[in-house]
Amino acid sequence: MSCNKTLTSVTVIERYSGFVTQSNGVDVWIDGYHIVAAGINYYLSGGVSSSIKSGVLYLCDKCCTYTIKISDTPYTEAQLEAMFAAMWTTATRPTSPAIGQEGYNTTDNVREYWNGVIWIQY
């Protein structure tokens, strides 16, 4: 299934890990992002990818592409770039990282980069 949604009046964009009860009463685990747009809750999960171009944030999950004008959010472009930087746990770090590749380690709650030999945390 594929869809495209333009989200407006965005008040919240945040990392989210937890259960969400669907309209059918079934609880599902979400490990991704929670967005509130025009008073509606959106939960993105399943390997969310992002890009920012010309003042627009594009988010893709396993079934949908979301378009959000940065000016329609309470965030700056720099804040959104930091929010959607690469994230991993210690166990799921990239297996063949490029020298200088960086991201956020959610196990240790620090930024880190690959120096060619080891991960350097800062």
N, C-alpha and C positions, 0 to 999 in steps of 0.2 A: 504494500500500500504506500502511496506517495501523496504528499500534499504540500501546499505552499500557504503560509499564513503571514500576514503583516500584522504585527502587534503594535498597538498604539496606547498612549497614556500609561506607559510602563512606570510603576512605582517601586518595584523590587526585582532585583536579579541577584541571586545568591546561590552558593554551593549548597547542595542538599543531599543527605544520606539518611534514609529512614523509610518507614512504611507509609503508604498513602492508601486510604480506602477509596476504591473506585465507586462509581454510581451504582454498580451492581452489588455492592457490599463486600467485594473481595479485596483483601489487603495485598498490595504489591510493593516490592522493595524498589526504591529509587536510589540510584547512585549517580547523581548528575547535578542538575540545576532546577531551582524553583524560580518562576517568573510570575509576577502579578501584573497583568495588563488589562486596563479597563475594568478592574475589579474581578477578573477571572484568573484563577490559579492554573498555571501550566507547569508540568513537571517533565523535564527532558532527561532521558537516560539512554544507556546503551551506546556509549562511545560518542559523545557530543563533540563535533568539530566546529570551529569558529573561524571567522575572518572579519576584518574591518576594512572597508573600502569607501572612500568619499563620504565619510560621516555616517555610514550605515553598518550595523552589526548584523552579520549573517550567522545563524546557528543551524546546524543540521544534526538530527538524531536519527535513529534507525527507521523512522517513518515520515519525517516532516522536515521542511526547511522553513525557518522563521526569519523574518526580516524586521529589524527594529532600527528606526532612525535614532541616532545617539541623542539628538536634540530633544527627543520625546521621552528621555529618561532623566533621572536625577544624577547621572554619572558622567564623568568626562571620558574622552577616548582613552586617556592613559589609565584611568581606573579600570575600564573594561578590558584593556589589553592585559593588565596584570591579573584580572579575575579569570581570564580564559587562557592564561599561560599553561603550558604543558604541566600535567600533574600525574604523579604516580606514587605508589607505596615503595618501600624498600624492596619488597619481593617482586614488584612489577616494573622496575626500572627498565629502560630500553636495553635490549641485549647486545646491540651493536651500535652504541652511541657515537656520534661524530665528536671530535675534539671540540670543546667549547659548548657542546649541547647543554642547555640548562632547563630546569623545571623546578617544580615544587614537590618536595617529598612529604606526603601527608602522614606517614608513619612518624617521622621526626619533627614535623611542622617547621621545616626550614627550606630555603631555596638551596639548590646545589647544581654543580656543573661537572662535566666529565673532563679531566685534564689529559686524557689519553691513557692513564694508568688506573686512577681511582676517582671516586666521586668526592668532590670537595664541597663541603657544606658551609654556608655563610648566612 
